[in-house]
Amino acid sequence: MFDPVKLQLDFPILQRQVHGKRLVYLDNAATSQKPRSVIQAISNYYENHNANVHRGVHQLGDESTQLFHQSRQKIAIFFGAKVEELVIVRNTTEAINQVAMTWGQEHVRAGDTILLTEFEHHSNLVPWQILASLVGAQLAFVKVTEDGELDRADFRHWVQRESKIALFAISHVSNALGTLNPLLELKTELLAKHPQAKMLVDGAQAAPHLPVNFKELGADFYVVSAHKMLGPMGIGGLLVVRELLSELRPFFTGGGMIDTVDWQETAYAEDLEDKFTAGTPDVASLSGWAAACEYLSQLGMKKLADHDHDLVAHGLNSLAAVPELKLVGSPSATHRVGSVAFIYHGVHAHDVGQVLDSEGIAVRSGHHCTMPLHTKFGWAATVRASFQLYNSTEDIDQLIAALAKVKTIFGV
């Protein structure tokens, strides 16, 4: 039986108190907490194996290099990808910028369309704005409906209307609304009219909650951040289908990704594991990320997905019963992953967040880096409660109880 309360013991930070209250951490869409095994993997690297990779012929150098490659392989397997299909980056944002500034500059032409959705995080919007301005492409946006779903009719409208869609960039799960998007269905419809189009998927909010098999999603590029899925900050992945790697030039250059160099030109390494790794890699964080993947795999991503569904359903039902609140996004737990968001009538989201913090409850308030989406619906800001495997229905019940304090303080 899945026991989130027991799993809390694996996370040292969840044993502390905030303002004299038990910490109820519901800001997991911003970053997740880390289990002891991840923390130990990072410490073990620095205590026992620290050395630069591919440089020395001494034992520490060999051990560090071995850990680097072993960790990459574990992470790639977790996502159902070939190890050479995983490019190590610092985070999702860097991965998207890398695709935009390398593949994008070489394959998106003047007059082409880059199709996005109104869900997108600024990280999956701003790089495409820059690319469009550089090459003379145009941006188009698939609408989000009032109930927080992707407007499939509007998607078909853009697919049929545009003469050439070069790229479709979409979040697997919306970070603001938790909406789960049907990637494979969308890709199939897209290719029927635009067979040359590629699809980039922002998987930052999906990877912590759902089984992700890169080969089965239809994505050409899939980007993730380790820190959202129990791993350390400052490391992430860009998954690229094997056939496209030859079309992707290195974003950063220098160091171990070099084969030969003379005064006028450089040849990059033929080994794809090395070609996109410039300079000294963060082996410690990579080891921590691999440990996070092992932790999640041992628990079972299908079990975690079921647990997440139960939390979302309980959160939706509980919050809907509070008359002062307005839920935003889909009312169906089947269409949501990882979070619920709401507006407290008459009280700014930041004030709600501060009151909840006084009760030991951590949530996120603001526009969640989706300012255009909030502007579209006239939301100044929303409060988002987002979940992880260590959260329980009791945590949500404490959130509901703490919301009563907001009413007491603000008299609404």
Secondary structure, 3 states (H helix, E strand, C coil): CCCHHHHHHHCHHHHCEECCEECEECECCCCCCCCHHHHHHHHHHHHHHCCCCCCCCCHHHHHHHHHHHHHHHHHHHHCCCCHHHEEEECCHHHHHHHHHHHHHHHHCCCCCEEEEECCCCHHHCHHHHHHHHHHCCEEEEECECCCCCECHHHHHHHHHHCCCEEEEEEECECCCCCEECCHHHHHHHHHHHCCCCEEEEECCCCCCCCCCCHHHHCCCEEEEEHHHHCCCCCCEEEEECHHHHHHCCCCCCCHHHEEEECCCCEEECCCHHHHCCCCCCCHHHHHHHHHHHHHHHHHCHHHHHHHHHHHHHHHHHHHHCCCCEEEECCCCHHHECCEEEEEECCCCHHHHHHHHHHCCEECEEECCCCHHHHHHHCCCCEEEEECCCCCCHHHHHHHHHHHHHHHHHHCC
